[in-house]
Amino acid sequence: MNELEDALRESSGKAIGIVVPADFDDRLSQYNTAALEGYAAHWVCPEDLDEMRTILEAKITRAAGKPVSIHTGGNEIYPRPDSGGRPFMVALVLLIAITLITVMVVPQLMIEEKETRTLDVLLISPASANDVIAGKTLAGIVFALVGAGVVLLFNTAMVQSWGLLIAAVFCGAIFAVALGLLLGTILENQQSMEFALGIVFVFLIFPAFLMQVMNAEWPELVRNILPWIPTVALNSMVRTSFSDTLESTEIFTSIAIVLVSAVILYALATWRMRKLESA
């Protein structure tokens, strides 16, 4: 049964699993009919589940020579926060949409203003460095929300805790914008941005892959460090929102990791912007 549940949790497509009891043949002989318990991932829509159940009932009935029904009510299977398969891939795509798109767009806006010298005009205008950062932050958050919205539009059935997911999206957007602002104040041209984005991709996304394949044989230092990486914490929040079990301590820890990292990045970006302003 555990293997069946794990297979359904991590299935990438629509699937239904059944449990055949040891006394199935005896029941069929005694009552001339039998009922089986059917299980499916919670994101499978009711119409698809009914269609699969009907087809499977017909096949088993033909094979058994007697009517067999499949009961699926209340047998939904929910992923765990560490489940792979579709839950992991959807969470990873959402992570990419929130972080990488934002980290690409925000520095690009800054670099364009540097190259056209409009940033210099802004910094000597009544607008302060904080005003410039606030404007870029708002633009970056909009891009992050649009990217997240597109991903979620096709995966709404996955979500069990919308409150946690919304918190994850906003925390991720704030972190990504802060990182983008820092890169934008440091980088000077398009070539340097392309190089930096390659490095950022490795440090933002690759740890999420490592966290999925990590096991007890890995060095203890690596196992202790990975959960403290902001994007790993963000990925954990998203995957937990797909589950029916919420651990408040882990959730608050993940939120704190992402937000504290964002505050540090914002502080560095503000410091860099003020240096540009005084230059």
Sequence and secondary structure as in RCSB ss.txt:
>XXXX:A:sequence
MNELEDALRESSGKAIGIVVPADFDDRLSQYNTAALEGYAAHWVCPEDLDEMRTILEAKITRAAGKPVSIHTGGN
EIYPRPDSGGRPFMVALVLLIAITLITVMVVPQLMIEEKETRTLDVLLISPASANDVIAGKTLAGIVFALVGAGV
VLLFNTAMVQSWGLLIAAVFCGAIFAVALGLLLGTILENQQSMEFALGIVFVFLIFPAFLMQVMNAEWPELVRNI
LPWIPTVALNSMVRTSFSDTLESTEIFTSIAIVLVSAVILYALATWRMRKLESA
>XXXX:A:secstr
 HHHHHHHHT SS  EEEE  TTHHHHHHHHS EEEEEEEETTS HHHHHHHHHHHHHHHHHHHSS EEEE TT 
EE   TT  HHHHHHHHHHHHHHHHHHHHHHHHHHHHHHHTTHHHHHHHSS  HHHHHHHHHHHHHHHHHHHHHH
HHHT GGG S HHHHHHHHHHHHHHHHHHHHHHHHH  SHHHHHHHHHHHHHHHHHHHHHHHH  TTS HHHHHH
GGGSHHHHHHHHHHHHTSS   HHHHHHHHHHHHHHHHHHHHHHHHHHHHHHH 
